[in-house]
């Protein structure tokens, strides 16, 4: 069983990815996070890593052409 206190506030899902919604690490801590900037600075690197882990390994293409049938 995962212990969020031992794992620095991260909770992992069954595939060992960080569960952003259940991890107390991503909760606002008013004792440490005195402003939005403090909160974002504290979580940004970990949040970006967690999101990158979840991205499917496909290439996206953006096109400005409309597809009308």
C-alpha positions in Angstrom: 0.0 0.0 0.0 1.3 3.5 -0.9 1.8 5.9 2.0 1.5 9.5 0.8 3.5 10.8 3.7 6.4 8.5 3.0 6.1 9.1 -0.8 6.2 12.9 -0.4 2.5 13.4 -0.9 2.2 11.4 -4.2 -0.4 8.8 -4.7 0.1 6.3 -7.5 -2.5 4.5 -9.6 -2.4 0.8 -10.6 0.1 1.6 -13.4 2.4 3.5 -11.1 1.6 6.8 -12.6 1.1 9.8 -10.2 -2.6 10.3 -9.5 -2.9 14.1 -9.6 -6.4 14.2 -8.2 -5.7 12.0 -5.2 -2.2 13.2 -4.3 -2.1 15.5 -1.3 1.1 17.0 -2.8 -1.1 19.0 -5.3 -3.5 20.4 -2.6 -3.0 24.0 -1.6 -1.2 24.2 1.7 -1.9 27.7 3.1 0.9 27.3 5.6 3.5 26.9 2.9 1.8 28.4 -0.2 1.3 32.1 0.7 0.4 33.0 -2.9 -0.7 31.4 -6.1 2.9 31.9 -7.4 4.3 29.9 -4.4 1.8 27.1 -5.1 2.6 27.0 -8.8 6.3 27.1 -8.2 6.0 24.2 -5.7 4.0 21.9 -8.0 5.0 22.9 -11.5 7.9 20.5 -12.2 6.1 17.5 -10.6 2.8 18.4 -12.4 4.5 18.7 -15.8 6.2 15.3 -15.3 3.0 13.7 -14.3 1.2 15.1 -17.3 4.0 14.0 -19.7 3.8 10.5 -18.3 0.1 10.3 -19.3 0.4 11.6 -22.8 -0.2 8.9 -25.4 2.8 8.2 -27.6 1.3 9.6 -30.8 2.1 12.6 -32.9 -0.5 15.4 -33.2 -0.9 17.4 -36.4 -2.7 20.7 -36.4 -4.3 21.8 -39.6 -6.1 25.0 -40.5 -8.1 23.3 -43.3 -11.7 22.7 -42.5 -13.1 19.3 -43.1 -16.5 19.7 -44.8 -18.3 16.8 -46.3 
